[in-house]
């Protein structure tokens, strides 16, 4: 079975991959609705000691370009996205060893009290880092975050869930097994999460498939993943990977379509227009994607690698309609927002 899947990924014509991905998509989503969300990525700090070779965003401790946002700065960013009809924030940061755990708990309480919004935050890598730094069990870390106001967890830090690859590019960060373990704990605590794959970092096609099958196996146990998103490495300005070639649109469409086929138990696949651009994002809607991702009022990590795409709600809806679908705004759990409320 695995060998057949790998052969299909590597050798099937692109249009055949797309057709099979669309078959799976239509089984899961029989209507012509394509969803999107209005939210904002907020990076609360860029100070990090993980030293990932693919990250152009982080700064080491004591670097004069390092920063951590105040609660008030974060609150102002939330007010801006709420004014545009935003329904969530995605909040993540670096592995900053100088921030006490209480700071995160107080931040969540501050947000829920003064700027109430759905908080989709803190990747498994951050949870693992805090578990080590604060000498807490990962389950207790998650429980305290939920008690303070965390609503769901993003799939950041997944990269490729094969330890050989992670040892090459992100050795100091949560390993493949640990990332999956933290996600399983989160699911068991009642949290929904997304999952991701960043490819083009030196992995083989077989390792991409291994990554996907590990996600599928975890989903079979927990049902906790709401969506999958993949994107290629953006190598510019990265510490050790600036020499790596950018993967092209064909590779992206093949990989996205293949993910839709393998991950038939994860309901939603997002198109990554942020890294690939609007037109490729639009084409991806015919390669298995049923979601156009986020308006993304702010994005810092990919932008640090000189890949910057911006859009508006009007453009998102125009692109979705142009691809032959009906655009609808959604919440983090993929519940549709009534059109009157989204206007």
Secondary structure, 3 states (H helix, E strand, C coil): CHHHHHHHHHHCCHHHHHHHHHHHHHHHCCCCEEEEECEEEEECECECCCCCCCCCCCECCCCCCCCECCHHHHHHHHHHHHHCCCCEEEEECCCCCCCCHHHHHHHHHHHHHHCCCEEEECCHHHHHHHHHHCCCCHHHHHHHHHHHCCCEECCCCCCCCCHHHHHHHCCCCCCHHHHHHHHHHHHHCCCEEEEEEEECCCCCHHHHHHHHHHHHHHHHHHCCEEEEEEEECCCCCCCCCCCCCCCCHHHHHHHHHHHHHHCCCCCEEECCHHHHCHHHHHHHCCCCCCEEEECCCCCCCCHHHCCCCCCCHHHHHHHHHHCCCEEEEECCCCCECCHHHHC
